[in-house]
Amino acid sequence: AGGRGAGLSPGPVSLEVVLGLGGDLATPVLVPLRGGLLVTGPPGSGRTTVLETLAHGIRARGWAVQAGPPPASAPRSDTQQAGSDLAPRTAYLLDDLDVDLRTDPRLADHLAAVLSGPRPPVLLASCRTVSAASAFRSPLALLRESCVVVLSPSSPGSGEVAGTDLSLVTDPVLADHPGRGALVHRGRALPLQVARESPGEAAGGARV
């Protein structure tokens, strides 16, 4: 447990967003996005809603949000751009990334290059669970190593995506309810119900 809200410990330079309610006490869940995030789930599970909620919270932190892949030379995401304290930092959203990777053969190499660079941009993507579970040496696999929101955690492939057993954080009655899932980071999982937009900061809660 911690003093700021349920979620995951952020990196040295953090971008934290409240994604919904979770943990044993249903407290606001703070998600660190500095290393990027992958949202997985079957159709209708709420993947797009997760990205919309994250975008709302990111903008509230003074960051810019851009739909689409980052440029080849993405602006630094851990400091303000040189020469202007007011220049916004940018997060990039890619909904249905697995579909884009199939239709654009160059996209995989481009994203792999920027994600593997010395200062990778903040990239938030969504895809079907089965696509993420079977991804190897691809942008989906790279994002899977950061922070993952697994929606409908009882669906096939969820355990493979999470890299851990999700049964202990899955409500068998509401497992397939839209927005219900698990937040996973470094092998640890937290039950989660995603909000439609950021519910704001809270003073108390647990942290994975």
C-alpha positions, 0 to 999 in steps of 0.5 A, a space after each residue: 500500500 502507498 499514500 497516493 493511489 493504487 497503481 505502479 511505481 513510476 520511473 525517475 521521470 514520471 507521467 502518471 494517469 488515473 485509469 480507474 478503480 482497483 485493488 482490494 479497496 477499489 481506490 483510484 489506480 495510478 498508471 505510470 506511462 513513461 515506459 509506454 503501455 499496451 492494452 489488450 482484450 477481445 472485441 468489445 472489451 473496452 480497449 478504445 475506452 482505455 486509450 481515451 481515458 489515458 488521453 484525457 489524463 495525459 492532457 490534464 498533465 500538460 502533455 500533448 496527445 497525438 493519434 498515430 505513430 511517432 516520427 523517426 526522431 521523436 521529441 524527448 519525452 522525459 524533459 521539456 524540449 530545448 529552448 522552450 519551457 512551454 513546449 508540450 511533451 507528447 504521447 502517441 496513441 495507436 488503437 488496433 495496432 495489430 491491424 496496422 502492423 498487418 496492413 503496413 509492413 514498414 510500421 513494425 521496423 519503424 516502431 521497433 527502432 524508436 522503442 529500442 532507441 536511447 530515449 523512446 517516446 511514450 507510446 500507448 497502443 491497443 490490440 487483441 489479446 490473441 495478437 499480443 500473446 503470439 507476438 515475438 520480436 515485434 513492437 507488440 512484444 516490446 510494449 508487452 514488456 512495459 505496462 499492460 492492461 489486460 481486459 477480459 482477463 479470462 479470455 484466451 491468451 490473457 495469461 500469456 500476455 500478462 506473464 502471470 496467473 490472472 485468476 487471483 485478480 479476476 472476478 469470475 462474474 464480471 470478468 467480461 464486463 467492458 473495462 474490467 481487467 488487470 493492470 500488470 507490471 513486472 509480473 505483478 497484477 492489480 484488478 482494475 475497472 477502467 473509468 470512461 474518463 479520468 476520475 481524478 487524483 485521490 489521497 489514498 490507495 494501494 500500489 503494485 
